[in-house]
Amino acid sequence: MPSVKNIVLVHGAWGDASHWRHVIPPLHAKGYKLAAVQNPLTSLADDIERTTKLAAAQDGPTLLVGHSYGGAVITGAGHASNVVGLVYIAAFAPEEGDSLGSIFARREPPSGAGSIRPDKEGFLWLAQDTFRQSFGQDLSEPEALVMAVTQKPIAARCFEDKSGPAAWHTKPSWYQVSSRDNMIPPETEQWMAERIKARKTITLDASHASLASHPLEIVTLIDEAAKSF
């Protein structure tokens, strides 16, 4: 058994902890103790606080796994004393002072950005009719439909909030790049993986929703990270 048995899964924007539903059973079968945070998506600070508390509540060494915006969250929450490593799944890995917006500004906007719809309350949604092609074109139509209908909006300010000190400077990291990502440019993901000096980077022929379309490969990466300690 790996020495790290606790894994906290952190969802991204336009989703919740159920986005990990294909990853949870195989990790559970391997003997891991799992927790999947339900973040409010109201500000980066709020989400980091919620994730930090859940990570700190785990008994013993803990691995944080973040998808998409969840990568920005684990970059801050990874400072919890019992967190030993970080796994980024098609995720943002900001440096101190970065915002999601400043990372996006490095390249032309990805095609999925055209599906973002702001509401009058200051939250952002993805248009349901283009959700699949933007977020998960390699998902089945029923699965993409469920994700689209049950999506959780994210506060627009989350794209402007600046990251604090980055935990990946002091905690070992792993990264998964999605080569057909329409929400974060694959080139940006590769650049972030290189910047954080990930111990291992894998590239999957996957959409942004790689955690749902390629769960076994994601499980293998997480398992390898946990067994490295």
Beta strands, then each sheet from edge to edge (+ up, - down):
strand 1: 6-10
strand 2: 33-37
strand 3: 62-67
strand 4: 83-89
strand 5: 116-118
strand 6: 123-126
strand 7: 154-155
strand 8: 173-178
strand 9: 200-204
sheet 1: 2+ 1+ 3+ 4+ 8+ 9+
sheet 2: 5+ 6- 7+
end
